[in-house]
């Protein structure tokens, strides 16, 4: 019974380890896909554009920056990624805004409670007031941050296997990377 269970676990582990790479290699880029290309020729920065065509010799895409047609030899590709859609930054903006607002509310509340003089004070600032200021400014900051974040978006990038079937180390602007393709 234990031997069967152990064999089943080993088989499941092997299947999980081999299924992901096989699925990744079956993915194909279609013309019109938004891509990010990094090559060891020219600029070391990734270039973003729209795929026009790809064959065994070169990848052809239209630059998002100036709409020029760029051809990159497949042998010089270091990294190739496909956009899986754009994502809003509203959640990230709300989180940052809440931190900034709550921090400001806490700081102002603590300063107001520390500067209090019993003889001349018009309003006594207690711990509940500090908490209220922190909560109100935190909520306001979250709202403003969410609005700002909703106006900006970022791509979600998925790596695409490189054509060629070899693994080789490449030097790119002082860095060494390893590219493996099957």
C-alpha positions in Angstrom: 0.0 0.0 0.0 2.8 2.5 0.9 4.8 1.5 -2.2 1.8 2.2 -4.4 1.1 5.6 -2.7 4.8 6.5 -3.1 4.8 5.5 -6.8 1.7 7.6 -7.3 3.2 10.6 -5.6 6.4 10.3 -7.7 4.4 10.0 -10.9 2.3 13.0 -10.0 5.4 15.0 -9.2 7.0 14.1 -12.5 3.8 15.0 -14.4 3.6 18.4 -12.7 7.3 19.2 -13.4 7.0 18.2 -17.1 3.5 19.6 -17.8 4.3 23.3 -17.3 7.3 23.4 -19.7 5.4 21.4 -22.4 2.4 23.8 -22.2 4.7 26.8 -22.3 6.5 25.5 -25.4 3.2 24.9 -27.2 2.2 28.6 -26.8 2.6 30.5 -30.1 2.7 34.2 -30.8 0.2 35.5 -33.3 0.7 38.5 -35.5 -0.8 41.6 -33.8 0.3 40.4 -30.3 1.9 43.0 -28.0 5.4 41.9 -27.2 8.5 42.9 -25.3 11.8 42.0 -26.9 15.3 42.0 -25.3 18.2 41.2 -27.6 22.0 41.3 -27.2 22.4 43.5 -30.3 21.7 47.2 -30.1 20.1 48.6 -27.0 20.2 46.4 -23.9 16.8 47.8 -22.9 13.6 45.9 -23.7 11.7 47.2 -26.7 7.9 47.0 -26.8 5.8 46.6 -30.0 3.3 44.7 -32.0 4.4 41.4 -33.7 4.3 41.5 -37.4 5.8 38.1 -38.2 8.3 35.6 -36.8 10.2 33.0 -38.7 13.3 30.8 -38.0 15.7 33.7 -38.9 14.1 36.8 -37.4 11.4 38.4 -35.4 9.7 41.4 -37.0 7.7 43.8 -35.0 6.4 47.4 -35.1 7.7 49.6 -32.3 5.2 51.1 -29.9 7.3 54.2 -29.6 7.6 55.4 -33.2 5.8 52.7 -35.3 9.0 51.8 -37.1 9.5 48.2 -38.3 12.2 46.4 -36.3 13.8 43.1 -37.3 15.7 41.2 -34.7 17.6 38.0 -35.6 16.3 35.1 -33.5 19.9 34.2 -32.6 20.3 37.5 -30.8 17.1 37.2 -28.7 17.8 37.2 -25.0 14.2 37.4 -23.8 10.8 37.5 -25.4 7.6 38.2 -23.6 3.9 38.6 -24.6 1.5 40.9 -22.9 -1.4 39.1 -21.2 -3.4 42.3 -20.9 -3.3 45.5 -19.0 -4.0 45.8 -15.3 -5.2 48.9 -13.4 -3.1 50.3 -10.6 -6.2 51.2 -8.5 -5.5 48.7 -5.7 -1.8 49.7 -5.4 -2.7 53.4 -5.4 -5.4 52.9 -2.7 -2.8 51.0 -0.6 -0.2 53.7 -0.9 -2.8 56.5 -0.4 -4.1 54.8 2.7 -0.6 54.6 4.2 0.2 58.2 3.4 -3.2 59.4 4.7 -3.1 57.4 7.9 0.5 58.4 8.6 -0.4 62.0 8.1 -3.5 61.7 10.3 -1.5 59.9 13.0 1.3 62.5 12.9 -1.1 65.4 13.1 -3.1 63.8 15.9 0.0 63.1 17.9 1.3 66.6 17.4 -2.0 68.2 18.4 -2.2 66.1 21.5 1.4 66.8 22.5 1.0 70.6 22.0 -2.0 70.8 24.3 -1.8 73.2 27.2 -4.6 72.6 29.8 -5.0 76.3 30.7 -5.5 77.7 27.2 -6.9 74.8 25.2 -10.1 75.2 23.4 -10.4 71.5 22.5 -8.8 68.6 24.3 -7.3 66.0 21.9 -7.4 62.5 23.3 -6.5 59.1 21.9 -9.9 58.6 20.3 -9.4 61.9 18.4 -5.9 60.7 17.2 -7.5 57.4 16.1 -10.3 59.3 14.3 -7.9 61.6 12.4 -5.8 58.5 11.4 -8.9 56.7 10.1 -10.5 59.6 8.3 -7.3 60.7 6.6 -6.4 57.1 5.8 -9.7 56.5 4.1 -9.4 59.8 2.2 -5.9 58.9 1.1 -7.1 55.5 -0.1 -9.8 57.1 -2.2 -7.5 59.6 -3.8 -4.9 56.9 -4.3 -7.4 54.6 -6.0 -8.5 57.4 -8.3 -5.0 58.2 -9.3 -4.1 54.5 -9.7 -7.2 53.8 -11.8 -5.9 56.3 -14.4 -2.7 54.4 -14.9 -2.3 50.8 -16.2 0.6 48.4 -16.6 1.1 45.3 -18.8 1.2 41.8 -17.4 4.1 40.0 -19.2 4.4 36.3 -19.8 7.7 34.8 -21.0 7.6 33.1 -24.4 10.1 30.3 -25.1 12.8 31.3 -27.5 13.1 29.4 -30.8 16.4 27.6 -31.5 16.6 24.6 -29.2 19.9 25.5 -27.5 20.9 26.8 -24.2 23.8 29.3 -24.2 25.1 32.0 -22.0 25.0 35.5 -23.4 26.7 38.7 -22.3 24.6 41.8 -22.4 25.9 45.1 -21.1 28.0 43.8 -18.3 25.5 41.1 -17.2 25.5 37.4 -17.9 22.2 35.6 -18.6 21.4 32.1 -19.6 18.9 31.5 -22.4 17.4 28.0 -22.7 15.0 26.9 -25.4 13.9 23.6 -26.7 
